[in-house]
Amino acid sequence: MAFVQDEAVSKMLEKALERVATMSESRQKDYLLIEGYFKNEWQILPEKTRETIKSLATNAVEPFARGAIRELFSTTSTITPEALGKGKIVVVDLPAITLSAGKVAAVVWKYMVQKWSERRAKEGDQTRPIFIFADECQYFATPRDAVFQSTARSSRVATVYLTQTLGSLNFFGNPQFRQHREMLLANLINKVFTRTRITKQTSGQPISSEKLLL
C-alpha cells in the first residue's frame, strides 16, 4: 500500500484492508475507492480543510463509539432488516426523549429497513409486504423519507407516521423543512387529522377554536 502521510489514517486503511480481504467483490471495490481518495486527494488538501473534514467525520461517528449505541451497532447482533422478509416484527424499544441513543438507533434502523426494502428481490404480489410504524414521528423523520415514500409502494412498504402537530415536523432543524414536509405529506397518500385546537391572532385579540378534520 502506498505511503499515507497521516499516520492515523494509514493505520486505519491497513486494518480495513485486512477485513475487506474476506468480503465480497463489491466491498473490495468500495475499499479501493476509499483508499484511492486517501492516497491521492487527501494528501493535497490544505491542512485546515483536512481538520474540518476530520471534525465532521468524528462528530458523525462518535455516537457509535460509546454507550448504548456502541453496544447496539458496533458489537455483535442477532437481527438484521432481512428478518422482516421472513415475517418478523422488529421493535426499537428505546426512549427518544430521555436517551439520545434511542433516537439515533430508531433513525438508523428506519434507514436500514428503507434501503433493504429497495434493494431486495421483488416478486410482484408474492413479495412479502412490510411496514414502518413511528409514533411521535417528528423525532425520527428525515428529509430522505419523502424520497423513499415516492417509491415505497413498489417496494411493498406501508409507512404509518403519527405526530401531535404538523408544525413539529422540522426534520431536525433542516432549513428546507417546509419543502421536505410538503413532499412527505404528498407521498403519504392516506392522511387522518383528528381534533385539533387552532389559535390565531385577529385585530390583536387571540381567537381559539376547535376543528375536527378528517
JOKA-V973440 format. One record per pair of residues at least 12 apart in sequence whose C-alpha atoms are under 10 Angstrom apart, sorted by the first residue. I is the first residue (numbers start at 0). J is the second residue. If there is no record, write none. Layout:
# JOKA-V973440
[[I/J] [I/J]]
This chain:
# JOKA-V973440
[[0/12] [0/13] [0/16] [0/34] [0/38] [1/34] [1/35] [1/37] [1/38] [1/39] [2/37] [2/38] [3/34] [3/37] [3/38] [3/39] [3/41] [3/42] [4/37] [4/38] [4/41] [4/42] [5/37] [5/38] [5/41] [5/42] [8/34] [8/37] [8/38] [8/41] [9/34] [9/37] [9/38] [12/30] [12/33] [12/34] [12/37] [13/34] [15/27] [15/30] [15/34] [16/30] [16/31] [16/34] [19/31] [62/99] [62/100] [62/103] [63/100] [63/103] [63/104] [65/100] [66/100] [67/98] [67/99] [67/100] [67/101] [67/104] [68/99] [68/100] [68/101] [68/103] [68/104] [69/100] [71/100] [71/104] [72/104] [72/107] [72/108] [79/108] [79/111] [79/112] [79/115] [80/108] [80/109] [80/110] [80/111] [80/112] [80/113] [80/114] [80/115] [80/116] [81/111] [81/112] [81/115] [81/116] [81/119] [83/112] [83/115] [83/116] [83/127] [83/128] [83/129] [83/130] [84/115] [84/116] [84/119] [84/126] [84/127] [84/128] [84/129] [85/127] [85/129] [86/127] [86/128] [86/129] [87/129] [88/129] [88/130] [88/131] [89/108] [89/131] [90/105] [90/108] [90/131] [90/132] [91/104] [91/105] [91/106] [91/108] [91/109] [91/133] [92/104] [92/105] [93/105] [95/135] [95/138] [95/139] [96/138] [101/138] [101/139] [102/138] [102/139] [103/138] [103/139] [104/139] [105/133] [105/138] [105/139] [105/140] [106/138] [106/139] [106/140] [106/141] [107/139] [109/131] [109/132] [109/133] [109/139] [109/140] [109/141] [109/144] [110/139] [110/141] [110/143] [110/144] [110/147] [112/129] [112/130] [112/131] [112/156] [113/131] [113/143] [113/144] [113/147] [113/148] [113/151] [113/154] [113/156] [114/147] [114/154] [115/154] [116/128] [116/129] [116/151] [116/153] [116/154] [116/155] [116/156] [117/147] [117/150] [117/151] [117/153] [117/154] [117/155] [117/156] [118/154] [119/154] [120/154] [121/153] [121/154] [121/155] [123/153] [123/154] [123/155] [124/153] [124/155] [125/155] [126/153] [126/154] [126/155] [127/154] [127/155] [127/156] [128/152] [128/154] [128/155] [128/156] [128/157] [129/154] [129/155] [129/156] [129/157] [129/158] [130/151] [130/155] [130/156] [130/157] [130/158] [130/159] [131/156] [131/157] [131/158] [131/159] [131/160] [132/157] [132/158] [132/159] [132/160] [132/161] [133/158] [133/159] [133/160] [133/161] [133/162] [134/159] [134/160] [134/161] [134/162] [134/163] [135/160] [135/161] [135/162] [135/163] [135/164] [135/167] [135/168] [136/159] [136/160] [136/161] [136/162] [136/163] [136/167] [136/168] [136/170] [137/160] [137/161] [137/162] [137/163] [137/164] [137/165] [137/166] [137/167] [137/168] [137/169] [137/170] [137/171] [138/162] [138/167] [138/168] [138/169] [138/170] [138/171] [139/160] [139/168] [139/170] [139/171] [140/160] [140/168] [140/169] [140/170] [140/171] [140/179] [140/180] [140/183] [141/168] [141/169] [141/170] [141/171] [141/173] [141/176] [141/179] [141/180] [141/183] [142/169] [142/170] [142/171] [142/173] [142/175] [142/176] [142/178] [142/179] [142/180] [142/182] [142/183] [143/170] [143/179] [143/183] [144/158] [144/170] [144/179] [144/180] [144/182] [144/183] [144/186] [144/187] [145/178] [145/179] [145/180] [145/181] [145/182] [145/183] [145/184] [145/185] [145/186] [145/187] [146/179] [146/182] [146/183] [146/186] [147/183] [147/186] [148/182] [148/183] [148/184] [148/185] [148/186] [148/187] [148/188] [149/182] [149/183] [149/185] [149/186] [149/187] [149/188] [150/186] [151/186] [151/187] [157/187] [158/187] [158/188] [159/187] [159/189] [159/190] [160/187] [160/190] [161/190] [161/191] [163/192] [163/193] [163/195] [164/192] [164/195] [165/180] [165/184] [166/180] [167/180] [168/180] [168/183] [190/213] [191/212] [191/213] [192/210] [192/211] [192/212] [192/213] [193/210] [193/211] [193/212] [193/213] [194/209] [194/210] [194/211] [194/212] [194/213] [195/208] [195/209] [195/210] [195/211] [195/212] [196/208] [196/209] [196/210] [196/211] [197/209] [197/210]]
